[in-house]
Amino acid sequence: MSYAIVENDLITRILSGDLVAPEGAIAFDPALSSLPADRLGWDGETVIDVATLDVFFVGDDGRKYAVAAAGRQEVECSYDAELVKDAGVWRLVNAADELAALKASRIAVLTAACAEAIVSGYASAALGSEHQYPSKVTDQINMMGSVTDSLLPGQPVEWSTPFWCADEGGAWAFRAHTAEQIQTAGADGKLHVLTCQTKLGQLSAQVMAAASAEAVAAIVWEGE
């Protein structure tokens, strides 16, 4: 035998087999017990297969009920239809909603790609030839500290500071930078961040202007 525990017009538990029914349990057709849990519902009298319904009563939380009650909105839909609350009224998700969701998802992906690009390092010719500088958060803080130190009044003419960077051959080392060189390296680092942020803004604008799912999917961060 199969039993259902019903609370607030919702089936909260299914029991099957040779057992003593708990108090308040409702017996139902064992054939229905083979259905997925989201296919079972309570119509106020018995357990039913909600896939047979084409009208539901939707609560404030978006749950679909087979029983009308105060605070529930009647909606023509299938049991597995996606709904959205628009201006306080539940309705079926439409193509515009799906496109908006795709746009939000794509912008999130682009934002993550931008963040990764910012901390992936940048090039600067502050030392006369191009070197690669790290740009993780700690590296950015260290660069800001070095630049600030170089600008302090009273620094000797021969002031310099070591900073971690790689030459054109890929050899990483702490290399001495004069005040002018560290300031140039810092400015190049800031430009790198601004370039990434500007690119994100441009791509995000393209996403928002896209008119189809295909157009949204085609907007990517280079190397993504």
Disulfide bonds with the S-S distance in Angstrom:
none
